[in-house]
Amino acid sequence: MSADPPGPKGVPLLGNTGQYARDPFRFMTAVGEAYGDLARLELAGEPTFMLTNPADIETVLVGDGDSFVKPEFGGDDAVENLLGNGLLTSEGEFWRDQRRLAGQAFDPNRISDLAGMMVEHTESMVERWEPGEPIDVRTELAKVTVRIIVNAMFGTDVDRETTERVQAALEPLGERFEPDPLRFLTPNWLPTAENRSFGESVRTLEGVLDDIVAERRAAGYAEGDDLLSVLLRAQDRGEQADSTLRDEMMTMLLAGHDTTALTLTYTYYLLGKHSEAKARLHEEVDAVDGRPTAADAMGFEYTSNVLNEAMRLYPPVYVLFRSPTRDVEFGGYHVPEGAFLMLPQWVVHRSERYWEDPLAFDPDRWDRRERHRFAFFPFGGGKRICIGKQFSLLESKLILATVARHYDLELVDDGELTLRPTLTMHPADPVEVVPRPR
């Protein structure tokens, strides 16, 4: 067994942090092409091993999942300040208990029952559009998915003003999580403009959540099957601290809308560049008589292919990190306990080793099933697979079908996207579309 796998040279103190920060997508792609299945990096002072073999990724996420945990990112506690000890960040028995509680709100039958609500919110969105007037589709989708996740998981609705407050708070959060080598050297307690803005945004979101909790306590939650009702009843039993309630709600608010809005944004961008695919999607959803239902969505085969292809080319979660709890071996190389493991969807989803013509938008490729299952893992995998996967897929199909009943979204600029790395992958610029009545 060799001691260390090969990898790109770095600089003292920062290692490869600067290379990654300048353009993580280009850097990860170059590393994958140069070094194959496993490469050693150094990010933020930590030894980091990038895995791009789907079999190795399956080992980490599924086959030996108890030996790999979420890592702690040194002195940068921004994720902890934002998400606390919610489902995305917690570990061990605490995580298992919280996952079990949350699972009640994500029961498949309950999710299907939410289809009508998803369609109603989408119809409210398109009713505000002016035919022929450009809109930033990402912003529109972010707003509607916020309203949907609040309704579905917190058992209430938020008005347009509150939705705007949430959206305004998200921009400083995104800036805080863009890779920056200087941030590695800057203490979180230092009152920089960035740190102050981040703190204000967190407090804004906490205020929104506090208002929702107060409203639900006043209205009653004893019979509710939404996540907030489940958590409030657990709190009444002494099983949930106030901080736990806050952390789970914050996690659900952010993770529950952002990735779906981004998936749909990239879907509309790709459909705007490929008129034949858009026509086929429209033909499929047009076959539905009236409002689309959960049952209709289950039959949307081509729409599913389009969504999968969008998530393959533009995965909102573009890299996962894990850390081994013991020394492990990959490809004959030693990976020590506590090192960072980097599992980049961005690289694997676009690798010619696993995909034919990988940069082409080809929804029909999903009718061919010859690839390793972890050549595509937009929702992660194993026991920690995204709890909202089915919710997000149903929501995405229903939004696509509902919008298509009213409009053809014509892409304003079909040039290449500039991508912005935060906790998720965002377009750096607005993605403008023109609604054309159908």
C-alpha positions as CSV (number, residue, x, y, z in Angstrom):
1,M,0.0,0.0,0.0
2,S,1.5,3.4,-1.0
3,A,1.6,6.1,1.6
4,D,0.0,9.0,-0.4
5,P,-1.7,9.3,-3.8
6,P,-0.5,11.9,-6.2
7,G,-2.0,15.3,-6.4
8,P,-1.4,18.9,-7.5
9,K,1.3,20.9,-5.7
10,G,0.2,23.7,-3.4
11,V,1.8,26.6,-1.6
12,P,2.9,26.9,2.0
13,L,0.1,27.3,4.6
14,L,-2.7,27.5,2.1
15,G,-1.9,24.4,0.1
16,N,-4.4,24.1,-2.8
17,T,-6.9,26.5,-1.2
18,G,-6.2,29.4,-3.5
19,Q,-6.5,27.2,-6.6
20,Y,-9.8,25.8,-5.4
21,A,-11.2,29.2,-4.4
22,R,-10.4,30.8,-7.7
23,D,-12.7,28.4,-9.6
24,P,-13.6,25.2,-7.8
25,F,-15.4,23.7,-10.8
26,R,-12.4,24.1,-13.2
27,F,-10.0,23.0,-10.5
28,M,-11.9,19.8,-9.5
29,T,-12.3,19.0,-13.2
30,A,-8.6,19.4,-13.8
31,V,-7.7,17.3,-10.8
32,G,-10.0,14.5,-11.8
33,E,-8.7,14.5,-15.4
34,A,-5.0,14.5,-14.2
35,Y,-5.1,12.1,-11.3
36,G,-8.1,9.7,-11.9
37,D,-9.8,7.9,-9.1
38,L,-8.0,9.5,-6.1
39,A,-5.9,12.6,-5.6
40,R,-4.4,14.2,-2.5
41,L,-5.0,17.9,-1.9
42,E,-4.7,20.3,0.9
43,L,-7.6,22.6,1.6
44,A,-7.8,25.1,4.4
45,G,-4.9,23.4,6.1
46,E,-6.5,19.9,6.0
47,P,-5.3,16.9,4.0
48,T,-8.1,16.2,1.5
49,F,-8.6,13.2,-0.8
50,M,-10.8,13.6,-3.8
51,L,-12.6,10.4,-4.9
52,T,-14.1,10.2,-8.3
53,N,-14.6,6.4,-8.7
54,P,-18.3,5.6,-8.2
55,A,-17.4,2.4,-6.5
56,D,-15.4,4.2,-3.9
57,I,-18.1,6.8,-3.5
58,E,-20.6,4.0,-2.9
59,T,-18.2,2.6,-0.2
60,V,-18.2,5.9,1.6
61,L,-21.9,6.7,1.4
62,V,-23.4,3.2,1.6
63,G,-21.1,0.2,1.9
64,D,-19.2,1.3,5.0
65,G,-21.2,4.4,6.0
66,D,-20.7,4.0,9.7
67,S,-17.0,4.6,9.2
68,F,-17.5,8.0,7.5
69,V,-19.0,11.1,9.1
70,K,-19.5,14.7,8.3
71,P,-16.2,16.6,8.9
72,E,-15.7,19.6,11.0
73,F,-14.2,22.5,9.0
74,G,-11.6,23.8,11.4
75,G,-12.1,27.3,12.8
76,D,-14.9,28.3,10.3
77,D,-18.1,27.9,12.3
78,A,-20.3,29.7,9.8
79,V,-22.2,26.4,9.0
80,E,-22.7,25.8,12.7
81,N,-23.9,29.3,13.2
82,L,-26.4,28.9,10.4
83,L,-27.6,25.4,10.6
84,G,-26.6,24.4,14.1
85,N,-27.1,20.7,14.8
86,G,-29.8,20.0,12.3
87,L,-30.2,17.0,10.0
88,L,-27.6,18.1,7.6
89,T,-24.9,18.5,10.2
90,S,-25.7,16.2,13.2
91,E,-24.3,12.7,13.7
92,G,-24.7,9.5,15.7
93,E,-27.7,8.7,17.8
94,F,-28.9,12.3,17.9
95,W,-29.1,12.3,14.1
96,R,-30.9,9.0,14.0
97,D,-33.5,10.2,16.4
98,Q,-34.1,13.4,14.5
99,R,-34.2,11.6,11.2
100,R,-36.9,9.3,12.6
101,L,-39.0,12.2,13.7
102,A,-38.6,14.1,10.5
103,G,-39.5,10.9,8.5
104,Q,-43.1,11.2,9.7
105,A,-43.5,14.5,7.7
106,F,-41.9,12.9,4.7
107,D,-44.1,9.9,4.5
108,P,-44.8,9.1,0.8
109,N,-48.6,9.2,1.2
110,R,-48.4,12.6,2.9
111,I,-46.1,14.0,0.2
112,S,-48.5,12.9,-2.5
113,D,-51.3,14.7,-0.6
114,L,-49.3,18.0,-0.9
115,A,-49.5,18.0,-4.7
116,G,-52.5,20.3,-4.8
117,M,-50.9,22.8,-2.6
118,M,-47.7,22.8,-4.7
119,V,-49.8,23.5,-7.8
120,E,-51.8,26.3,-6.2
121,H,-48.6,28.1,-5.2
122,T,-47.2,27.7,-8.7
123,E,-50.4,29.1,-10.2
124,S,-50.2,32.1,-7.9
125,M,-46.7,32.7,-9.2
126,V,-47.6,32.6,-12.9
127,E,-50.6,34.8,-12.4
128,R,-48.3,37.6,-11.5
129,W,-46.2,37.3,-14.6
130,E,-46.7,39.7,-17.5
131,P,-46.6,38.0,-20.9
132,G,-43.6,39.2,-22.9
133,E,-41.9,40.8,-19.9
134,P,-38.6,39.2,-18.9
135,I,-38.3,37.7,-15.4
136,D,-35.3,36.2,-13.5
137,V,-36.6,32.6,-13.3
138,R,-34.2,31.7,-10.4
139,T,-35.6,34.4,-8.2
140,E,-39.2,33.5,-9.1
141,L,-38.6,29.8,-8.4
142,A,-36.8,30.6,-5.1
143,K,-39.8,32.5,-3.9
144,V,-42.4,29.9,-4.8
145,T,-40.3,27.0,-3.3
146,V,-40.0,29.0,0.0
147,R,-43.7,29.3,0.2
148,I,-44.1,25.6,-0.6
149,I,-41.7,24.3,1.9
150,V,-43.1,26.6,4.7
151,N,-46.6,25.3,3.9
152,A,-45.6,21.7,3.6
153,M,-43.2,21.4,6.6
154,F,-44.3,24.2,9.0
155,G,-48.1,24.0,8.4
156,T,-48.6,27.6,7.5
157,D,-48.1,30.2,4.8
158,V,-45.9,33.2,4.4
159,D,-47.0,36.4,2.7
160,R,-45.1,38.1,-0.1
161,E,-43.4,40.5,2.3
162,T,-42.0,37.7,4.4
163,T,-40.8,35.9,1.3
164,E,-39.0,39.0,0.2
165,R,-37.3,39.2,3.6
166,V,-36.1,35.6,3.4
167,Q,-34.8,36.2,-0.1
168,A,-33.0,39.4,0.9
169,A,-31.3,37.5,3.7
170,L,-30.0,34.7,1.5
171,E,-27.6,36.9,-0.6
172,P,-25.2,37.6,2.3
173,L,-25.4,34.0,3.3
174,G,-24.3,32.9,-0.1
175,E,-21.4,35.4,-0.1
176,R,-20.2,34.0,3.2
177,F,-19.9,30.5,1.8
178,E,-18.0,31.3,-1.4
179,P,-14.5,29.8,-1.1
180,D,-12.0,32.5,-0.2
181,P,-8.4,31.7,1.0
182,L,-8.4,35.0,3.0
183,R,-11.3,33.8,5.1
184,F,-9.2,30.8,6.2
185,L,-6.9,33.4,7.8
186,T,-9.7,35.7,9.2
187,P,-11.2,34.8,12.6
188,N,-15.0,34.5,12.6
189,W,-15.3,36.8,15.6
190,L,-13.6,39.7,13.7
191,P,-16.3,42.3,13.0
192,T,-15.7,42.5,9.3
193,A,-18.4,43.8,7.0
194,E,-19.0,40.3,5.7
195,N,-19.3,38.8,9.2
196,R,-21.7,41.5,10.3
197,S,-23.8,41.0,7.3
198,F,-23.9,37.3,7.7
199,G,-24.9,37.6,11.4
200,E,-27.7,40.0,10.5
201,S,-29.0,37.6,7.8
202,V,-29.1,34.8,10.3
203,R,-31.0,36.9,12.8
204,T,-33.5,37.9,10.1
205,L,-34.2,34.3,9.3
206,E,-34.4,33.4,13.0
207,G,-37.0,36.1,13.4
208,V,-39.1,34.7,10.6
209,L,-38.9,31.2,12.2
210,D,-39.8,32.6,15.6
211,D,-42.9,34.2,14.1
212,I,-43.9,31.0,12.5
213,V,-43.5,29.0,15.8
214,A,-45.5,31.6,17.7
215,E,-48.3,31.4,15.1
216,R,-48.4,27.7,15.2
217,R,-48.4,27.6,19.0
218,A,-51.4,30.0,19.0
219,A,-53.3,28.1,16.3
220,G,-52.6,24.6,17.6
221,Y,-50.5,21.7,16.4
222,A,-51.8,18.7,18.3
223,E,-53.2,17.0,15.2
224,G,-50.7,18.4,12.6
225,D,-48.7,16.0,10.5
226,D,-46.2,18.7,9.3
227,L,-42.6,18.7,10.6
228,L,-43.1,21.6,12.9
229,S,-46.1,20.0,14.6
230,V,-44.0,16.8,15.0
231,L,-41.1,18.7,16.6
232,L,-43.4,20.8,18.8
233,R,-45.0,17.7,20.2
234,A,-41.6,16.2,20.8
235,Q,-40.6,19.4,22.6
236,D,-43.7,19.1,24.8
237,R,-42.6,15.6,25.7
238,G,-39.2,17.0,26.7
239,E,-37.4,15.4,23.8
240,Q,-36.5,18.7,21.9
241,A,-34.6,21.7,23.1
242,D,-35.4,25.2,21.8
243,S,-32.1,25.2,20.0
244,T,-32.9,21.9,18.3
245,L,-36.2,23.2,17.1
246,R,-34.5,26.3,15.6
247,D,-31.8,24.2,13.9
248,E,-34.2,21.8,12.3
249,M,-36.4,24.6,11.0
250,M,-33.5,26.6,9.7
251,T,-32.1,23.5,7.9
252,M,-35.5,22.7,6.4
253,L,-36.2,26.3,5.3
254,L,-32.8,26.6,3.5
255,A,-32.2,23.1,2.2
256,G,-35.9,22.5,1.5
257,H,-36.2,25.2,-1.1
258,D,-32.8,26.1,-2.5
259,T,-31.8,22.9,-4.3
260,T,-35.3,22.5,-5.9
261,A,-35.3,26.1,-7.1
262,L,-31.8,25.7,-8.6
263,T,-32.6,22.4,-10.3
264,L,-35.6,24.0,-12.0
265,T,-33.5,27.1,-12.9
266,Y,-30.9,24.9,-14.7
267,T,-33.8,22.9,-16.3
268,Y,-35.3,26.0,-17.8
269,Y,-31.9,27.2,-19.0
270,L,-31.3,23.8,-20.7
271,L,-34.8,23.6,-22.2
272,G,-34.3,27.1,-23.5
273,K,-31.2,26.0,-25.4
274,H,-32.9,22.8,-26.7
275,S,-36.2,23.5,-28.3
276,E,-36.9,19.9,-29.3
277,A,-36.5,18.7,-25.7
278,K,-38.8,21.5,-24.5
279,A,-41.4,20.5,-27.1
280,R,-41.3,16.9,-26.0
281,L,-41.7,17.9,-22.3
282,H,-44.7,20.1,-23.2
283,E,-46.3,17.3,-25.2
284,E,-46.0,15.0,-22.2
285,V,-47.5,17.4,-19.6
286,D,-50.1,18.7,-22.1
287,A,-51.6,15.2,-22.1
288,V,-52.9,15.9,-18.6
289,D,-56.5,17.1,-18.4
290,G,-56.7,19.9,-15.9
291,R,-54.4,20.5,-13.0
292,P,-51.5,18.0,-12.7
293,T,-51.7,15.6,-9.7
294,A,-49.2,13.4,-7.9
295,A,-50.5,10.5,-10.0
296,D,-49.9,12.4,-13.2
297,A,-46.4,13.3,-12.0
298,M,-45.5,9.6,-11.5
299,G,-46.2,9.1,-15.2
300,F,-44.0,12.0,-16.5
301,E,-41.2,9.8,-17.8
302,Y,-39.6,12.3,-20.2
303,T,-39.9,15.1,-17.6
304,S,-38.1,12.9,-15.1
305,N,-35.3,12.3,-17.7
306,V,-35.0,16.1,-18.3
307,L,-34.7,16.8,-14.5
308,N,-32.1,14.0,-14.1
309,E,-30.1,15.4,-17.0
310,A,-30.3,18.9,-15.5
311,M,-29.1,17.6,-12.2
312,R,-26.3,15.7,-13.9
313,L,-24.9,18.7,-15.8
314,Y,-25.6,21.2,-13.1
315,P,-25.9,19.5,-9.7
316,P,-27.0,22.1,-7.1
317,V,-25.0,20.2,-4.5
318,Y,-21.7,20.0,-6.4
319,V,-19.5,18.3,-3.8
320,L,-19.9,16.3,-0.6
321,F,-17.4,15.9,2.2
322,R,-16.9,13.1,4.6
323,S,-14.2,12.1,7.1
324,P,-13.1,8.6,8.0
325,T,-13.3,7.5,11.7
326,R,-10.4,5.1,11.1
327,D,-7.6,4.6,8.7
328,V,-8.9,3.4,5.3
329,E,-7.6,2.5,1.9
330,F,-8.7,3.4,-1.6
331,G,-7.0,2.2,-4.7
332,G,-4.0,0.9,-2.8
333,Y,-3.4,4.3,-1.1
334,H,-3.6,5.0,2.6
335,V,-6.2,7.6,3.8
336,P,-5.7,8.5,7.5
337,E,-8.4,8.8,10.1
338,G,-9.8,12.4,10.3
339,A,-8.8,13.4,6.8
340,F,-11.3,15.1,4.5
341,L,-12.8,13.0,1.7
342,M,-14.1,15.0,-1.2
343,L,-16.9,13.5,-3.3
344,P,-17.5,15.8,-6.3
345,Q,-20.8,15.4,-8.1
346,W,-19.6,18.1,-10.5
347,V,-16.6,15.9,-11.7
348,V,-18.3,12.5,-11.7
349,H,-21.5,13.6,-13.4
350,R,-19.5,15.1,-16.2
351,S,-16.8,12.4,-16.6
352,E,-16.3,10.7,-20.0
353,R,-15.2,7.6,-18.0
354,Y,-18.9,7.1,-17.0
355,W,-20.9,9.0,-19.5
356,E,-21.0,9.1,-23.3
357,D,-20.6,12.6,-24.6
358,P,-20.9,13.9,-21.0
359,L,-21.2,17.6,-21.7
360,A,-24.2,17.1,-24.1
361,F,-27.8,17.6,-22.9
362,D,-29.4,14.2,-23.7
363,P,-32.5,13.3,-21.7
364,D,-32.8,10.1,-23.6
365,R,-29.6,8.8,-22.0
366,W,-31.7,8.0,-19.0
367,D,-33.6,5.3,-20.9
368,R,-30.2,3.4,-21.1
369,R,-29.1,1.8,-17.7
370,E,-25.6,0.7,-18.2
371,R,-23.8,3.1,-15.7
372,H,-22.8,2.6,-12.1
373,R,-25.5,3.9,-9.8
374,F,-23.1,6.3,-8.1
375,A,-22.0,7.9,-11.3
376,F,-25.1,10.0,-10.5
377,F,-25.7,11.1,-6.9
378,P,-27.3,14.5,-6.7
379,F,-29.1,13.6,-3.5
380,G,-26.2,11.9,-1.9
381,G,-26.8,8.2,-0.9
382,G,-27.0,5.6,1.8
383,K,-28.6,6.3,5.1
384,R,-27.9,10.0,4.8
385,I,-29.6,10.4,1.4
386,C,-31.5,13.6,1.2
387,I,-34.7,13.1,3.2
388,G,-36.6,15.5,0.8
389,K,-35.7,13.7,-2.4
390,Q,-39.2,12.5,-3.3
391,F,-40.7,15.8,-2.1
392,S,-38.3,17.7,-4.4
393,L,-38.9,15.5,-7.4
394,L,-42.7,15.7,-7.1
395,E,-42.5,19.5,-6.6
396,S,-40.2,20.0,-9.6
397,K,-42.5,17.9,-11.9
398,L,-45.6,19.7,-10.8
399,I,-44.0,23.2,-11.2
400,L,-42.8,22.3,-14.7
401,A,-46.2,21.0,-15.7
402,T,-48.2,23.9,-14.1
403,V,-46.0,26.5,-15.7
404,A,-46.3,24.8,-19.1
405,R,-50.1,25.0,-18.9
406,H,-49.8,28.7,-19.2
407,Y,-46.4,29.7,-20.7
408,D,-43.5,28.7,-22.8
409,L,-40.5,30.2,-21.1
410,E,-38.2,31.7,-23.8
411,L,-34.5,32.0,-22.7
412,V,-33.2,35.6,-23.2
413,D,-29.5,34.7,-23.3
414,D,-28.4,31.2,-24.3
415,G,-24.7,31.8,-23.6
416,E,-22.7,29.7,-21.2
417,L,-23.5,30.1,-17.5
418,T,-21.1,31.6,-15.1
419,L,-21.4,29.5,-11.9
420,R,-21.1,30.8,-8.3
421,P,-20.0,28.3,-5.6
422,T,-21.6,28.7,-2.2
423,L,-23.1,25.9,-0.1
424,T,-24.8,25.1,-3.4
425,M,-24.1,26.0,-7.0
426,H,-25.8,29.2,-8.2
427,P,-25.8,31.0,-11.5
428,A,-23.6,34.1,-11.0
429,D,-26.0,36.2,-13.1
430,P,-29.8,36.3,-13.5
431,V,-31.3,33.7,-15.7
432,E,-33.8,35.7,-17.6
433,V,-36.8,34.2,-19.5
434,V,-39.7,35.7,-21.3
435,P,-43.1,34.1,-20.6
436,R,-44.9,33.5,-23.9
437,P,-48.6,32.4,-23.6
438,R,-49.3,28.9,-24.9
